[in-house]
Amino acid sequence: MKIVDATNLKLGRLASHVAVEALKGEQIIIVNSEKAMITGRKRNILGNYRQKRDVGSRYKGPFFPRVPSLIVRRTIRGMLPYKKETGRNAFKRVKVYIGVPRELSGKQFLTYEDARLGVSEKRSYMKIEDIARELGWNA
């Protein structure tokens, strides 16, 4: 079982690492999912996520989540062969939490250095939490 802290990690890189580990049979837990980052202009990021949300209707899908942990989980699902049994089983091995649950508070967290958003990077970025608030999530 691996526990990954998503604080200041790029969402796509984090999701690709987690997808590979889950396909290998590893149990993955992601904490602080609301602190993961997406690089790019705010206008473009929000436009893409609003477009994904607006494709489905109230009664027919695709249903796109507004909760930060579910946005991260959906991104990971996109990197798995979800329609096949191996992908579904791998997706079941992935747990995503907002913040750090009490039962995991004393544990050691793993991070992926190549997914870390560098301090010296002068890129625009948004946290998943901010995207979720723009989509209508109110915690």
C-alpha positions in Angstrom: 0.0 0.0 0.0 1.4 3.4 -1.0 0.2 6.7 0.4 0.8 9.6 -1.9 0.6 13.3 -0.8 -0.7 15.3 -3.8 0.3 18.7 -2.4 1.9 20.8 -5.2 2.0 17.9 -7.6 0.9 18.3 -11.3 -2.3 16.4 -11.7 -1.5 14.7 -15.0 1.9 13.4 -13.9 0.4 12.2 -10.6 -2.4 10.4 -12.3 -0.1 8.6 -14.7 2.2 7.4 -11.9 -0.8 6.2 -9.9 -2.4 4.5 -12.9 0.8 2.5 -13.6 1.1 1.5 -10.0 -2.5 0.4 -9.8 -2.2 -1.7 -12.9 0.7 -3.5 -11.3 -1.6 -4.5 -8.4 -0.5 -1.9 -5.9 -3.1 -0.3 -3.5 -2.8 3.5 -3.8 -4.2 6.1 -1.4 -4.0 9.8 -2.3 -4.3 12.4 0.4 -4.6 16.2 0.1 -6.1 15.8 -3.4 -7.5 19.3 -3.3 -4.0 20.7 -3.3 -2.9 19.1 -6.6 -2.2 21.6 -9.4 -3.0 22.0 -13.1 -0.7 24.3 -15.1 -2.1 26.7 -17.7 -4.1 29.9 -17.9 -7.0 30.1 -15.5 -9.4 31.0 -18.4 -8.4 27.9 -20.4 -8.5 25.5 -17.4 -11.9 26.6 -16.3 -13.2 26.6 -19.9 -12.1 23.0 -20.4 -13.7 21.8 -17.1 -16.9 23.7 -17.7 -17.2 22.2 -21.1 -16.7 18.7 -19.7 -19.4 19.4 -17.1 -21.9 20.9 -19.6 -21.7 18.0 -22.0 -24.0 15.8 -19.9 -27.5 16.8 -18.8 -29.2 16.4 -15.5 -30.5 12.9 -16.4 -28.1 11.6 -19.0 -24.3 11.4 -18.8 -21.5 11.8 -19.0 -21.6 13.1 -15.4 -18.5 15.1 -14.5 -17.7 15.6 -10.8 -17.4 18.9 -8.9 -15.8 17.5 -5.7 -11.9 17.8 -5.7 -11.3 14.2 -4.8 -13.6 12.9 -7.5 -12.0 15.2 -10.1 -8.7 13.6 -9.3 -10.2 10.1 -9.3 -11.8 10.8 -12.7 -8.5 11.9 -14.1 -6.9 8.7 -13.0 -9.7 6.7 -14.5 -9.0 8.4 -17.8 -5.5 6.9 -17.8 -6.7 3.3 -17.1 -8.3 0.9 -19.5 -11.5 1.3 -17.5 -13.8 -0.6 -19.8 -11.8 -3.7 -19.4 -11.7 -5.9 -16.3 -8.0 -5.1 -15.5 -8.7 -1.4 -15.6 -11.8 -1.7 -13.4 -9.9 -3.7 -10.9 -7.0 -1.3 -10.9 -9.4 1.6 -10.4 -10.9 -0.1 -7.4 -7.5 -0.1 -5.8 -7.2 3.7 -5.9 -8.6 5.7 -3.0 -8.6 9.6 -3.0 -9.2 11.8 0.0 -9.6 15.5 0.7 -7.2 16.3 3.4 -5.6 13.6 5.6 -7.9 11.1 7.3 -7.3 10.4 11.0 -6.2 6.8 10.4 -3.5 8.0 8.0 -2.2 11.0 10.0 0.9 9.3 11.5 2.0 7.5 8.3 4.8 8.3 6.0 3.7 9.9 2.6 5.3 9.3 -0.8 5.7 12.0 -3.4 6.8 11.9 -7.1 9.6 14.4 -7.6 9.1 14.6 -11.4 5.4 15.6 -10.8 6.3 18.4 -8.3 5.5 22.0 -9.4 8.8 23.7 -9.1 9.2 26.9 -7.1 11.2 28.5 -9.8 8.6 27.8 -12.5 6.9 30.9 -13.7 3.8 29.1 -15.0 0.2 29.9 -14.3 -1.5 27.2 -12.4 -4.7 26.4 -10.5 -5.4 24.2 -7.5 -8.0 21.5 -7.9 -9.8 23.1 -5.0 -10.2 26.4 -6.9 -11.4 24.6 -10.0 -14.0 22.7 -7.9 -15.2 25.9 -6.3 -15.7 27.5 -9.8 -17.7 24.4 -10.8 -20.0 24.8 -7.9 -18.5 22.8 -5.0 -18.9 24.4 -1.7 -17.2 22.7 1.2 
